[in-house]
Each structure stands twice: as structure tokens, then as C-alpha cells.
Amino acid sequence: MPNTRYCALITGGAGFIGSSLAEAWLHRDPQVFLVLVDNLRTGSKKNLPDFARDRWRFLKVDVNRYEEIAPVFFRFQPRIVVHCAALVGVERTLAHPLEVLQDTRGIEHIARLSALTQVERLFYTSSSEVYGEPVQLPLHEEDTPLNARLPYAVVKVYGETVFRTYQEEYGLPVTIFRLFNTYGPRQSPDFVISRFLQAALRGEPITIYGDGKQTRTFCYIDDVVEFFFRCLETPETQNQVYNVGSDQEITILQLAKTIRRLTQSTSPIVFLPPRARGEISHRRPDNRKMRHLLGRPLTPLEEGIRKILQIWNHVPQRQQRETPAIPRQ
């Protein structure tokens, strides 16, 4: 890590991944000054750090608007940029496809401004969605064709293309993370583990789209954050693409039963009709590159779920009241 004070910019800094990274960064490096920008469309100020207030700044900024994000680059001159900002959540992205496509503007703005201000490292959080319905398993960074079709997935592929092009044209050093179902205590109930957990804890039905035989892998947020720092500290990770996720598959039905057992819940499991769009049958990454750099096993799923439950049991009452309600099906 740099040994003199430096600035880093995290877009989507009030979101689940961006805020988790920010908190760890402030703990890890006393020399960093973080600029966290977010339009608060899906992020929340309650995710922002509650310590080291002289070493971070939050700005309500929409990266899709050049006139809002450009002054941030010119004022703070960040040496490192982590682009996490995006409209997320399966239901939300399916319901608002045109809004999803607006994120292409933010991608272009971040790439252009990073090159213009000579950013030293840029990290882009892409998604496993870029693979679409897989034609092979496990999914490999270089060998597996990208089969994106839905707007969210297409935008992520476009982002990868834009940042790679800027690397080739301007030498912008880019590292791309294809995230596979990251989960953790700050994740909103737009995502399956948080939704299942909150339903189980409230004794409400745990709802599954389809028959529950579709499989996923899940990666605890601490593993993702630690992997980011390994990449930051390793120059050879520049201009590389990494699958960031576990390779241990579980069916959605097994996940629901596991959560019900760990929470000692009596919630019924209710099956809903399959989604008309956006449901991938199976997804499992080839994560050898990640595991080699991380140098340790990933957090087992049940251990990660227990960590969430332990943290939720100790959050202040204010935060408990602010926990978003589970959307009605």
C-alpha cells in the first residue's frame, strides 16, 4: 500500500459492497482518504462508516451525470478508483430496464475521467451475469463465452469492453471482478440470502421462484474485500479479469432449508411460478485464480450465514427499525 496520504474514490460507496470495502480500507490503511459517491437509489447513508470521519467524505452524486461526477475527479484527484455504482436487484432491474441502460453513461464517464486524471489503478465490479445461461461449467474467465441477454448483464459486458478499450488506448490499468452472489450483513432484501433470512426470522413464508432446483454459489463479503486488497497490493493483477466467488454449489431449495434450520424458524417454504425472465439454471465459477491469490479457503456458507445472524443480533435499535421490509410477492 502507498506510504503517503492518498485519495481513493468508491462509486456506489453507500451500497453493500462499496461501503463494506470503505470500512475495511479505513481500518487497514491510515493513509487513505476515501471519497464515497452514491445517488442513494439503492444505497443508504446508514451504510457509511461511523468512525475516522476526517478520512472520508460522502457526496450525493449520480455518476451517470457528467456534470456531477467530473468535479469530484478534478477536485480530489483520486489515485485509485473502484467503480461499484449500478442499479442492482433482480426484481428492480427487470422492472426498470431503461434505467439499467443509463448505467452505460456512468461507465463511460468513469473511464474517461480516470484516463484524463491519470488514475493509477481502476477496479470494476462486473458480474457473473455476463455469462448468461452457461454453455459450460465451471465458468472460466477466458475460455467461457459471454452469453449476456438481459439489460443488466449486457451493461456489465459493455462496461468490461469500455474499460479494456481504455486500457488498450490510454494505458489505464484496470482489474475486472466478476462477482458471483456476494452476501453479507449489509445486503438488502432484494437478494436471496437476505430475503430468506429476514423471512425466516419473522416467521413469514420463504418464497422460491420455480421448483428450487436451480443452483448458485455464494461468497461472503469478507472474502471479496480481502481479495480486493490482495489485488491492490499485487501489480500483476492489473489488466486481469477474475471470477470472484465460491465454487460450492447449492440449490435454492437447499439454501432455504439451511436458513430455516440455522434460524430455528418454522417459516413455510412456498413455491411461486418461475420468473418469465432472468432465471439462470446453474452458475458455478472456475475460481482458481482467486483462490491462488487469496491463499486460503473461502468462508463456508453456513459460517457466513451465522456471521450475519450474529451481527444482526447486535445492531443498535435504530438500525433494526431501519431494516427494509421484505417486498411482498
QUILIN-V978352 format. One record per residue. PSI is psi as a letter, one per 40 degrees, with the letter a starting at -180 (NA if undefined). Layout:
PSI + PSI
//
This chain:
i + i + e + i + h + i + h + i + h + h + i + f + e + e + a + d + d + d + d + d + d + d + d + d + d + d + d + d + h + e + e + i + h + h + h + h + i + i + e + f + d + e + i + i + d + e + e + i + i + f + i + f + e + e + e + i + h + h + h + h + h + h + e + e + h + d + e + d + d + d + d + d + d + d + d + e + f + i + d + h + h + h + g + e + h + i + h + i + h + d + d + d + d + d + d + g + d + d + d + d + d + d + e + d + d + d + d + d + d + d + d + d + d + d + d + d + e + f + h + d + h + h + h + h + g + a + i + e + d + d + e + a + h + i + e + i + i + i + h + i + d + d + d + h + i + h + f + i + d + i + d + d + d + d + d + d + d + d + d + d + d + d + d + d + d + d + d + d + d + e + f + h + h + h + h + h + h + h + h + g + g + h + i + a + d + e + i + i + e + e + i + d + d + d + d + d + d + d + d + d + d + e + f + i + h + h + h + h + h + a + e + e + e + i + i + i + i + h + h + i + d + d + d + d + d + d + d + d + d + d + d + d + e + h + d + e + e + i + f + i + h + h + h + g + i + i + e + h + i + i + i + d + d + d + d + d + d + d + d + d + d + d + e + f + i + e + h + i + h + h + h + i + i + i + i + d + i + e + h + h + d + i + h + h + i + h + f + d + d + d + d + d + d + d + e + i + i + i + h + i + d + d + d + d + d + d + d + d + d + d + d + d + e + e + i + i + d + d + d + d + d + e + h + i + i + h + h + h + NA
//
